[in-house]
Amino acid sequence: MSKKQKSAKSSKPSRRPKGPARRSARGLMSIATSPSKHVKERVAALEEAPLAVSYHDENLPEVLRILGDENEPTKVRLAALQALQTASFNAVAFAPVRGEYMATLRKVAKDPDPELRENALGVLARRKDGFAQKKLLEGLQDPEKALLPPEKALQLLSYDPHAEAYQAAREIVRRPPNDDSRREALRLLSADAKASPMFEKLLRDKSEPLEIRQLSAAALHAINPEKLQEHAREIVLDPSEQDDIQAASLAALTNFGDGEAIANDKALMKRIDRLSSEAPTTVKQSARQFLGKYGQ
Amino acid sequence: MNIELQINNSIDPRARYVSWAPAPCWIRVTNPSGANSPTINVRISGKSATGAGEVVFRGDTTGQFSSVLTVPVPVTGATVPFFIAGKFGRPSVSDGDVTIEASVGGALVGSVPVMVRVRKNANALTPNERDRFVSALARLNNQGTGRFSDFRAMHTFVALSQAHGAPGFLPWHRAYLLDLERELQALDPSVSLPYWRFDQAAPNVFRPEFLGASDNLGNVRFTAANPLRFWRTDGVPGIIRRPIPSFNLNAAPPGLLTEAETLGLGNLYRLFRIMEANPHGRAHTRFDNFSLISDPGTAPRDPLFFLLHCNVDRLWAKWQRRNGRFNPAQAASYDNSPGSPIGHNLSDTMWPWNGVTGGSRPPTAPGGTLASSPGISGPGLHPRVRDLLDYQGAVSAASRMGFDYDDVPFA
């Protein structure tokens, strides 16, 4: 039995009261912070505790302590993190502890528990925290230092794409440890304007998995929208194309296309008119949405 | 003979949208040929297909609504006022699915299409309603640099003190949602913001056809035809969101106050506003901590944010109606106690629509003034906190904002 499991009392949790007549904040915090209480009871108390509902919340430091304390059960620490995130929506009350919150998260980012690491690094990376970005990059370059699997690290790095991350992502596209990592590396690179030729190639490569081709279409829409419109038109005109790629191309033309140019494109209009009655359901629906917009 | 009907006192077709709150209208004779008296009696009624919206009428600012109204109209061309409202429980499903007809002696002399446009439960939208909404939202964002980017920039860490943690939380977000909704309506006037009723199961919301389904890693997946697959914010593609393990999408998320519990927090605004923590904050954090939606600085990058807040606003609207809290002059309608930060006192203007930057306000004010809506005057281009309470125009008709909720009748 681990130290964390030992610290939890094995008695059954008491029933939570129902309805608006809830327990007092003081009572809930007393349960949440008591190592002698059952884990479920402490988690429930943290979930129920009305943190940061006023301009000042004296309970926040104690919840922060729980999050940072390696001797506390993981479930209680995760509940503390969840409660702190909820409290962070109250910008005024949370401001005094924001710095300490970030410092605690940096500590938790290196915790032995993978779930805690993922959650802490998730909050930090989303806030573009330099420490988290450095750790995630180090893990991509040296798997022995990795705090998270490469696909998760790449996903979190995509919150703040920059040159160093692009370099690591390109390397993973060249030598991907798995399919998910390749996809996430490409997703990260879709913020890089220089990647347009690569995404054009991937979009038109029928041997690529569908999700990579679709991701490439989304990437092109952002970094080179004119090119996406050109390719979308060609894909719609190509009877050998996959249905889902045709549907995505139709969505791109319908929602983001140059209305005047499209309305004057007789070949395209004729093809889509045909798709609206003869194509498989997915394409047919997209074709009808297109015609609904462009008035055919 | 010809009759002209003006909805929301406007000849602009973009003003032909009504909700539960009475919309002021005018009727006048534009061609009196055939009239044999100085005044003619015009019968005004609504014509709807099965399942379409329905409207009701009344001749004055007070009194009962009815399905038919007869109005004496002078043949001189002078305008005569009357009022239209959507029949509660019978909203439209498509643009112009109700026709207002004017007839004289059984002959049709004028007509105009209208829509009973209200905010609906996202889980119950028709496929067409859903598709129109996601298309408008995707177009507003476009390559991540469209008008939507202003809305993203309004709700960042540096601006949180304007919107959160103090009494102005609810009014600020009401203005924010309305601003966005009006921008969506400029692209497609049939669109209204749907709400995510987070105290109930809403599996349809989290489907690939709508706001997407999360994969194991937390990437949100869409159908090929869903334009949200091109979503991009802050230069980053896609949406990252994953429900916490205890949140089964076929049930309500765990740990949130129910609607009844929320409405029961108290009949004073200062008691009710703690709903900012639960259910509001709790609804945001029913997703894993790496999700966009679960952090106040990034939450608007996920379209779910607007559906979540639409429900928060709906709860406020319900609470207002239950307790009669529309009038800012009544202390119980708001918490105007001294010491609130700037932007949270009743007479404060609200950032960013006031354009004020620096000092106690954020360094920039993205987006300009609050979007206008044809034929609607509330809450104004530079709203103050007090301007956001009377959304239906129950206290002052000029305050009406042009939105309503499918399950909150006119006050």
Interface residues (C-beta under 8 A of the other chain):
Chain A: G19 P20 E47 E48 P50 L51 A52 V53 Y55 L81 Q82 Q85 T86 A87 S88 F89 N90 A91 V92 A93 F94 E118 N119 A120 L121 G122 V123 A125 R126 R127 E151 K152 Q155 L156 S158 Y159 P161 D180 E184 R187 S190 A191 Q214 L215 A217 A218 A219 H221 A222 P225 D243 D244 I245 Q246 A247 A248 L250 A251 A252 T254 N255 F256 T282 Q285 S286 Q289
Chain B: D131 S135 A138 R139 N142 Q143 G144 F157 L160 S161 A163 H164 G165 A166 L217 G218 N219 T223 A224 A225 N226 P227 R229 F230 W231 R232 G235 V236 P237 G238 I240 I244 P254 G255 L257 A260 E261 G264 L265 I274 E276 A277 N278 H280 G281 R282 H284 T285 D288 N289 F290 S291 L292 S294 D295 P296 G297 T298 G339 P341
